[in-house]
């Protein structure tokens, strides 16, 4: 799971809206798009997720 840094919506990044597909590059960029507000963000490194899980407890 990852959390949108814009609206706070939590979603599975594997099921996110596939990021940008229309920025004009041949290869689509790695951005993840929030299904709630369409905000595009850079995927979080795993260590950041772990850090957040630890903090949550
Ligand atoms: Zn969002």
PDB file of the backbone (N, CA, C, O) and the ligand in Angstrom, with CONECT records:
HET     ZN  A 101       1
ATOM      1  N   UNK A   1       0.839  -1.202   0.000  1.00  0.00           N
ATOM      2  CA  UNK A   1       0.000   0.000   0.000  1.00  0.00           C
ATOM      3  C   UNK A   1       0.869   1.245   0.000  1.00  0.00           C
ATOM      4  O   UNK A   1       1.948   1.266   0.593  1.00  0.00           O
ATOM      5  N   UNK A   2       0.406   2.242  -0.646  1.00  0.00           N
ATOM      6  CA  UNK A   2       1.070   3.530  -0.511  1.00  0.00           C
ATOM      7  C   UNK A   2       0.031   4.628  -0.372  1.00  0.00           C
ATOM      8  O   UNK A   2      -1.128   4.484  -0.762  1.00  0.00           O
ATOM      9  N   UNK A   3       0.491   5.716   0.193  1.00  0.00           N
ATOM     10  CA  UNK A   3      -0.429   6.788   0.517  1.00  0.00           C
ATOM     11  C   UNK A   3      -0.170   7.980  -0.394  1.00  0.00           C
ATOM     12  O   UNK A   3       0.972   8.400  -0.581  1.00  0.00           O
ATOM     13  N   UNK A   4      -1.230   8.508  -0.947  1.00  0.00           N
ATOM     14  CA  UNK A   4      -1.108   9.688  -1.789  1.00  0.00           C
ATOM     15  C   UNK A   4      -0.637  10.867  -0.939  1.00  0.00           C
ATOM     16  O   UNK A   4      -1.218  11.174   0.101  1.00  0.00           O
ATOM     17  N   UNK A   5       0.404  11.506  -1.393  1.00  0.00           N
ATOM     18  CA  UNK A   5       0.945  12.621  -0.613  1.00  0.00           C
ATOM     19  C   UNK A   5       0.122  13.885  -0.797  1.00  0.00           C
ATOM     20  O   UNK A   5       0.368  14.898  -0.142  1.00  0.00           O
ATOM     21  N   UNK A   6      -0.844  13.821  -1.681  1.00  0.00           N
ATOM     22  CA  UNK A   6      -1.674  14.993  -1.921  1.00  0.00           C
ATOM     23  C   UNK A   6      -2.989  14.932  -1.153  1.00  0.00           C
ATOM     24  O   UNK A   6      -3.328  15.860  -0.419  1.00  0.00           O
ATOM     25  N   UNK A   7      -3.734  13.830  -1.323  1.00  0.00           N
ATOM     26  CA  UNK A   7      -5.047  13.748  -0.677  1.00  0.00           C
ATOM     27  C   UNK A   7      -5.083  12.751   0.471  1.00  0.00           C
ATOM     28  O   UNK A   7      -6.073  12.686   1.200  1.00  0.00           O
ATOM     29  N   UNK A   8      -4.011  11.966   0.645  1.00  0.00           N
ATOM     30  CA  UNK A   8      -3.967  11.027   1.759  1.00  0.00           C
ATOM     31  C   UNK A   8      -4.673   9.716   1.476  1.00  0.00           C
ATOM     32  O   UNK A   8      -4.756   8.861   2.357  1.00  0.00           O
ATOM     33  N   UNK A   9      -5.179   9.540   0.279  1.00  0.00           N
ATOM     34  CA  UNK A   9      -5.846   8.304  -0.101  1.00  0.00           C
ATOM     35  C   UNK A   9      -4.835   7.162  -0.138  1.00  0.00           C
ATOM     36  O   UNK A   9      -3.749   7.311  -0.698  1.00  0.00           O
ATOM     37  N   UNK A  10      -5.191   6.013   0.463  1.00  0.00           N
ATOM     38  CA  UNK A  10      -4.294   4.871   0.446  1.00  0.00           C
ATOM     39  C   UNK A  10      -4.732   3.879  -0.617  1.00  0.00           C
ATOM     40  O   UNK A  10      -5.915   3.555  -0.728  1.00  0.00           O
ATOM     41  N   UNK A  11      -3.793   3.409  -1.379  1.00  0.00           N
ATOM     42  CA  UNK A  11      -4.118   2.475  -2.454  1.00  0.00           C
ATOM     43  C   UNK A  11      -2.942   1.559  -2.731  1.00  0.00           C
ATOM     44  O   UNK A  11      -1.806   1.847  -2.354  1.00  0.00           O
ATOM     45  N   UNK A  12      -3.235   0.444  -3.401  1.00  0.00           N
ATOM     46  CA  UNK A  12      -2.206  -0.503  -3.786  1.00  0.00           C
ATOM     47  C   UNK A  12      -1.500   0.024  -5.036  1.00  0.00           C
ATOM     48  O   UNK A  12      -2.127   0.234  -6.075  1.00  0.00           O
ATOM     49  N   UNK A  13      -0.211   0.229  -4.922  1.00  0.00           N
ATOM     50  CA  UNK A  13       0.509   0.814  -6.058  1.00  0.00           C
ATOM     51  C   UNK A  13       0.499  -0.094  -7.283  1.00  0.00           C
ATOM     52  O   UNK A  13       0.658   0.370  -8.412  1.00  0.00           O
ATOM     53  N   UNK A  14       0.308  -1.408  -7.049  1.00  0.00           N
ATOM     54  CA  UNK A  14       0.243  -2.327  -8.180  1.00  0.00           C
ATOM     55  C   UNK A  14      -1.062  -2.189  -8.950  1.00  0.00           C
ATOM     56  O   UNK A  14      -1.173  -2.613 -10.100  1.00  0.00           O
ATOM     57  N   UNK A  15      -2.025  -1.598  -8.306  1.00  0.00           N
ATOM     58  CA  UNK A  15      -3.316  -1.426  -8.961  1.00  0.00           C
ATOM     59  C   UNK A  15      -3.591   0.039  -9.264  1.00  0.00           C
ATOM     60  O   UNK A  15      -4.706   0.409  -9.631  1.00  0.00           O
ATOM     61  N   UNK A  16      -2.582   0.853  -9.110  1.00  0.00           N
ATOM     62  CA  UNK A  16      -2.742   2.269  -9.417  1.00  0.00           C
ATOM     63  C   UNK A  16      -2.894   2.462 -10.925  1.00  0.00           C
ATOM     64  O   UNK A  16      -2.706   1.529 -11.706  1.00  0.00           O
ATOM     65  N   UNK A  17      -3.224   3.640 -11.301  1.00  0.00           N
ATOM     66  CA  UNK A  17      -3.533   3.919 -12.696  1.00  0.00           C
ATOM     67  C   UNK A  17      -2.295   4.002 -13.595  1.00  0.00           C
ATOM     68  O   UNK A  17      -2.153   4.924 -14.399  1.00  0.00           O
ATOM     69  N   UNK A  18      -1.419   3.033 -13.441  1.00  0.00           N
ATOM     70  CA  UNK A  18      -0.303   2.882 -14.377  1.00  0.00           C
ATOM     71  C   UNK A  18       0.546   4.111 -14.664  1.00  0.00           C
ATOM     72  O   UNK A  18       1.310   4.111 -15.630  1.00  0.00           O
ATOM     73  N   UNK A  19       0.439   5.123 -13.882  1.00  0.00           N
ATOM     74  CA  UNK A  19       1.272   6.295 -14.066  1.00  0.00           C
ATOM     75  C   UNK A  19       1.010   7.016 -15.374  1.00  0.00           C
ATOM     76  O   UNK A  19      -0.038   6.862 -16.001  1.00  0.00           O
ATOM     77  N   UNK A  20       1.982   7.795 -15.758  1.00  0.00           N
ATOM     78  CA  UNK A  20       1.837   8.618 -16.943  1.00  0.00           C
ATOM     79  C   UNK A  20       2.029   7.809 -18.218  1.00  0.00           C
ATOM     80  O   UNK A  20       3.027   7.100 -18.354  1.00  0.00           O
ATOM     81  N   UNK A  21       1.123   7.902 -19.120  1.00  0.00           N
ATOM     82  CA  UNK A  21       1.285   7.199 -20.395  1.00  0.00           C
ATOM     83  C   UNK A  21       1.213   8.181 -21.553  1.00  0.00           C
ATOM     84  O   UNK A  21       1.244   7.782 -22.717  1.00  0.00           O
ATOM     85  N   UNK A  22       1.119   9.443 -21.237  1.00  0.00           N
ATOM     86  CA  UNK A  22       0.916  10.406 -22.316  1.00  0.00           C
ATOM     87  C   UNK A  22       1.828  11.616 -22.206  1.00  0.00           C
ATOM     88  O   UNK A  22       1.466  12.716 -22.623  1.00  0.00           O
ATOM     89  N   UNK A  23       3.009  11.407 -21.646  1.00  0.00           N
ATOM     90  CA  UNK A  23       3.902  12.549 -21.485  1.00  0.00           C
ATOM     91  C   UNK A  23       4.789  12.726 -22.711  1.00  0.00           C
ATOM     92  O   UNK A  23       5.663  13.593 -22.721  1.00  0.00           O
ATOM     93  N   UNK A  24       4.578  11.916 -23.742  1.00  0.00           N
ATOM     94  CA  UNK A  24       5.308  12.127 -24.982  1.00  0.00           C
ATOM     95  C   UNK A  24       6.589  11.326 -25.102  1.00  0.00           C
ATOM     96  O   UNK A  24       7.206  11.302 -26.167  1.00  0.00           O
ATOM     97  N   UNK A  25       6.994  10.677 -24.037  1.00  0.00           N
ATOM     98  CA  UNK A  25       8.195   9.861 -24.095  1.00  0.00           C
ATOM     99  C   UNK A  25       7.855   8.475 -24.642  1.00  0.00           C
ATOM    100  O   UNK A  25       6.727   8.000 -24.511  1.00  0.00           O
ATOM    101  N   UNK A  26       8.838   7.845 -25.248  1.00  0.00           N
ATOM    102  CA  UNK A  26       8.598   6.498 -25.756  1.00  0.00           C
ATOM    103  C   UNK A  26       8.354   5.534 -24.608  1.00  0.00           C
ATOM    104  O   UNK A  26       7.487   4.662 -24.669  1.00  0.00           O
ATOM    105  N   UNK A  27       9.143   5.719 -23.568  1.00  0.00           N
ATOM    106  CA  UNK A  27       8.981   4.879 -22.401  1.00  0.00           C
ATOM    107  C   UNK A  27       8.124   5.636 -21.413  1.00  0.00           C
ATOM    108  O   UNK A  27       8.372   6.812 -21.148  1.00  0.00           O
ATOM    109  N   UNK A  28       7.133   4.987 -20.873  1.00  0.00           N
ATOM    110  CA  UNK A  28       6.317   5.699 -19.895  1.00  0.00           C
ATOM    111  C   UNK A  28       7.098   5.915 -18.613  1.00  0.00           C
ATOM    112  O   UNK A  28       7.927   5.091 -18.227  1.00  0.00           O
ATOM    113  N   UNK A  29       6.830   7.009 -17.972  1.00  0.00           N
ATOM    114  CA  UNK A  29       7.589   7.336 -16.776  1.00  0.00           C
ATOM    115  C   UNK A  29       7.107   6.520 -15.587  1.00  0.00           C
ATOM    116  O   UNK A  29       6.067   5.865 -15.651  1.00  0.00           O
ATOM    117  N   UNK A  30       7.856   6.564 -14.526  1.00  0.00           N
ATOM    118  CA  UNK A  30       7.607   5.695 -13.388  1.00  0.00           C
ATOM    119  C   UNK A  30       6.636   6.271 -12.374  1.00  0.00           C
ATOM    120  O   UNK A  30       6.485   5.728 -11.280  1.00  0.00           O
ATOM    121  N   UNK A  31       5.999   7.330 -12.717  1.00  0.00           N
ATOM    122  CA  UNK A  31       5.109   7.943 -11.745  1.00  0.00           C
ATOM    123  C   UNK A  31       3.887   7.079 -11.476  1.00  0.00           C
ATOM    124  O   UNK A  31       3.373   6.403 -12.367  1.00  0.00           O
ATOM    125  N   UNK A  32       3.437   7.117 -10.239  1.00  0.00           N
ATOM    126  CA  UNK A  32       2.221   6.412  -9.854  1.00  0.00           C
ATOM    127  C   UNK A  32       1.115   7.445  -9.704  1.00  0.00           C
ATOM    128  O   UNK A  32       1.311   8.513  -9.124  1.00  0.00           O
ATOM    129  N   UNK A  33      -0.025   7.111 -10.226  1.00  0.00           N
ATOM    130  CA  UNK A  33      -1.124   8.058 -10.201  1.00  0.00           C
ATOM    131  C   UNK A  33      -2.166   7.639  -9.175  1.00  0.00           C
ATOM    132  O   UNK A  33      -2.619   6.494  -9.158  1.00  0.00           O
ATOM    133  N   UNK A  34      -2.528   8.565  -8.341  1.00  0.00           N
ATOM    134  CA  UNK A  34      -3.546   8.303  -7.326  1.00  0.00           C
ATOM    135  C   UNK A  34      -4.908   8.098  -7.993  1.00  0.00           C
ATOM    136  O   UNK A  34      -5.349   8.937  -8.778  1.00  0.00           O
ATOM    137  N   UNK A  35      -5.581   6.969  -7.676  1.00  0.00           N
ATOM    138  CA  UNK A  35      -6.894   6.726  -8.272  1.00  0.00           C
ATOM    139  C   UNK A  35      -7.970   7.677  -7.755  1.00  0.00           C
ATOM    140  O   UNK A  35      -9.048   7.788  -8.339  1.00  0.00           O
ATOM    141  N   UNK A  36      -7.672   8.341  -6.681  1.00  0.00           N
ATOM    142  CA  UNK A  36      -8.663   9.231  -6.075  1.00  0.00           C
ATOM    143  C   UNK A  36      -8.611  10.640  -6.641  1.00  0.00           C
ATOM    144  O   UNK A  36      -9.647  11.217  -6.972  1.00  0.00           O
ATOM    145  N   UNK A  37      -7.410  11.198  -6.755  1.00  0.00           N
ATOM    146  CA  UNK A  37      -7.310  12.600  -7.173  1.00  0.00           C
ATOM    147  C   UNK A  37      -6.437  12.787  -8.411  1.00  0.00           C
ATOM    148  O   UNK A  37      -6.249  13.911  -8.877  1.00  0.00           O
ATOM    149  N   UNK A  38      -5.898  11.674  -8.950  1.00  0.00           N
ATOM    150  CA  UNK A  38      -5.056  11.722 -10.153  1.00  0.00           C
ATOM    151  C   UNK A  38      -3.734  12.449  -9.947  1.00  0.00           C
ATOM    152  O   UNK A  38      -3.069  12.818 -10.916  1.00  0.00           O
ATOM    153  N   UNK A  39      -3.359  12.651  -8.720  1.00  0.00           N
ATOM    154  CA  UNK A  39      -2.066  13.253  -8.450  1.00  0.00           C
ATOM    155  C   UNK A  39      -0.978  12.244  -8.773  1.00  0.00           C
ATOM    156  O   UNK A  39      -1.082  11.074  -8.405  1.00  0.00           O
ATOM    157  N   UNK A  40       0.071  12.696  -9.465  1.00  0.00           N
ATOM    158  CA  UNK A  40       1.148  11.784  -9.825  1.00  0.00           C
ATOM    159  C   UNK A  40       2.315  11.933  -8.870  1.00  0.00           C
ATOM    160  O   UNK A  40       2.747  13.043  -8.559  1.00  0.00           O
ATOM    161  N   UNK A  41       2.820  10.791  -8.407  1.00  0.00           N
ATOM    162  CA  UNK A  41       3.931  10.843  -7.462  1.00  0.00           C
ATOM    163  C   UNK A  41       4.957   9.773  -7.782  1.00  0.00           C
ATOM    164  O   UNK A  41       4.671   8.798  -8.476  1.00  0.00           O
ATOM    165  N   UNK A  42       6.148   9.977  -7.265  1.00  0.00           N
ATOM    166  CA  UNK A  42       7.221   9.015  -7.463  1.00  0.00           C
ATOM    167  C   UNK A  42       6.997   7.837  -6.514  1.00  0.00           C
ATOM    168  O   UNK A  42       6.677   8.051  -5.344  1.00  0.00           O
ATOM    169  N   UNK A  43       7.157   6.606  -6.987  1.00  0.00           N
ATOM    170  CA  UNK A  43       6.998   5.452  -6.105  1.00  0.00           C
ATOM    171  C   UNK A  43       7.957   5.523  -4.921  1.00  0.00           C
ATOM    172  O   UNK A  43       9.095   5.975  -5.052  1.00  0.00           O
ATOM    173  N   UNK A  44       7.483   5.073  -3.775  1.00  0.00           N
ATOM    174  CA  UNK A  44       8.313   5.132  -2.572  1.00  0.00           C
ATOM    175  C   UNK A  44       9.289   3.970  -2.523  1.00  0.00           C
ATOM    176  O   UNK A  44       8.928   2.839  -2.852  1.00  0.00           O
ATOM    177  N   UNK A  45      10.505   4.237  -2.121  1.00  0.00           N
ATOM    178  CA  UNK A  45      11.442   3.136  -1.887  1.00  0.00           C
ATOM    179  C   UNK A  45      10.936   2.267  -0.742  1.00  0.00           C
ATOM    180  O   UNK A  45      10.235   2.746   0.150  1.00  0.00           O
ATOM    181  N   UNK A  46      11.298   0.974  -0.774  1.00  0.00           N
ATOM    182  CA  UNK A  46      10.779   0.046   0.244  1.00  0.00           C
ATOM    183  C   UNK A  46      11.147   0.458   1.657  1.00  0.00           C
ATOM    184  O   UNK A  46      10.361   0.259   2.584  1.00  0.00           O
ATOM    185  N   UNK A  47      12.333   1.029   1.836  1.00  0.00           N
ATOM    186  CA  UNK A  47      12.732   1.363   3.206  1.00  0.00           C
ATOM    187  C   UNK A  47      11.858   2.448   3.797  1.00  0.00           C
ATOM    188  O   UNK A  47      11.700   2.510   5.016  1.00  0.00           O
ATOM    189  N   UNK A  48      11.300   3.283   2.988  1.00  0.00           N
ATOM    190  CA  UNK A  48      10.392   4.318   3.506  1.00  0.00           C
ATOM    191  C   UNK A  48       9.095   3.677   3.979  1.00  0.00           C
ATOM    192  O   UNK A  48       8.537   4.067   5.005  1.00  0.00           O
ATOM    193  N   UNK A  49       8.624   2.699   3.230  1.00  0.00           N
ATOM    194  CA  UNK A  49       7.412   1.992   3.654  1.00  0.00           C
ATOM    195  C   UNK A  49       7.635   1.309   4.995  1.00  0.00           C
ATOM    196  O   UNK A  49       6.799   1.384   5.896  1.00  0.00           O
ATOM    197  N   UNK A  50       8.772   0.646   5.107  1.00  0.00           N
ATOM    198  CA  UNK A  50       9.055  -0.038   6.363  1.00  0.00           C
ATOM    199  C   UNK A  50       9.113   0.952   7.512  1.00  0.00           C
ATOM    200  O   UNK A  50       8.603   0.694   8.603  1.00  0.00           O
ATOM    201  N   UNK A  51       9.728   2.057   7.257  1.00  0.00           N
ATOM    202  CA  UNK A  51       9.838   3.078   8.294  1.00  0.00           C
ATOM    203  C   UNK A  51       8.443   3.524   8.746  1.00  0.00           C
ATOM    204  O   UNK A  51       8.194   3.706   9.938  1.00  0.00           O
ATOM    205  N   UNK A  52       7.563   3.694   7.799  1.00  0.00           N
ATOM    206  CA  UNK A  52       6.214   4.138   8.153  1.00  0.00           C
ATOM    207  C   UNK A  52       5.458   3.059   8.916  1.00  0.00           C
ATOM    208  O   UNK A  52       4.713   3.357   9.850  1.00  0.00           O
ATOM    209  N   UNK A  53       5.654   1.787   8.512  1.00  0.00           N
ATOM    210  CA  UNK A  53       4.991   0.697   9.226  1.00  0.00           C
ATOM    211  C   UNK A  53       5.450   0.639  10.668  1.00  0.00           C
ATOM    212  O   UNK A  53       4.649   0.412  11.575  1.00  0.00           O
ATOM    213  N   UNK A  54       6.711   0.840  10.873  1.00  0.00           N
ATOM    214  CA  UNK A  54       7.259   0.828  12.235  1.00  0.00           C
ATOM    215  C   UNK A  54       6.649   1.971  13.046  1.00  0.00           C
ATOM    216  O   UNK A  54       6.263   1.791  14.201  1.00  0.00           O
ATOM    217  N   UNK A  55       6.570   3.122  12.437  1.00  0.00           N
ATOM    218  CA  UNK A  55       6.027   4.275  13.152  1.00  0.00           C
ATOM    219  C   UNK A  55       4.559   4.104  13.504  1.00  0.00           C
ATOM    220  O   UNK A  55       4.075   4.626  14.510  1.00  0.00           O
ATOM    221  N   UNK A  56       3.861   3.361  12.653  1.00  0.00           N
ATOM    222  CA  UNK A  56       2.423   3.190  12.822  1.00  0.00           C
ATOM    223  C   UNK A  56       2.102   2.368  14.072  1.00  0.00           C
ATOM    224  O   UNK A  56       1.042   2.514  14.680  1.00  0.00           O
ATOM    225  N   UNK A  57       3.050   1.501  14.433  1.00  0.00           N
ATOM    226  CA  UNK A  57       2.773   0.603  15.568  1.00  0.00           C
ATOM    227  C   UNK A  57       2.864   1.317  16.913  1.00  0.00           C
ATOM    228  O   UNK A  57       2.657   0.697  17.956  1.00  0.00           O
TER     229      UNK A  57
HETATM  230 ZN    ZN A 101      -4.607  11.479  -4.207  1.00  0.00          ZN
END
